[in-house]
Every structure is written in C-alpha cells, then in structure tokens.
Amino acid sequence: MISDEQLNEYRLSGEKIRVVRDALESNDVIGIVIAWDGSQVMVRRPNRRVVKLDRNYMFQPYAEPRRHIFG
C-alpha cells in the first residue's frame, strides 16, 4: 500500500502518475493525485474525470518505465 507521505509528495508536486491495476497496460490509470483516505486515492485523469482507486494498486511516476508486477 502506498504511504500517506508518498501520496502527499505526488499531490504537492502535481506530478503525473501511473496506477498499474493489472497486467494490461491499457488498464493503467494516468493522472494526478488530488485526495486520499485510508483505503482509496482520487486521481484526476487528463480528461478531467476523477477516479477513485484502491490504495493497494501500484503507484509510480508516469515518466518512469512501466513496472510489471504480474508474472
């Protein structure tokens, strides 16, 4: 699970992130962190829609190459 400190860094910097949800890159969510609580993170996508995502997904900076977490 991503820490509150890391989420706060992403929110303050406005850095674009990638949320890896499964093995398919097309299912990744790309956007900026706007808020979170104990179990969910709200991410604003480029089309300005807000998505609530589970904190157990893998969060990484968009500029980094995509990490593969599934075999």
Buried (B, 14 or more C-beta within 10 A) or exposed (E): EBEEEEBEEBBEEEEBBBBBBEEEEEEBBEBBBEEBEEEEBBBBEEEEEEEEBEBEBBBBEBEEEEEEEEE
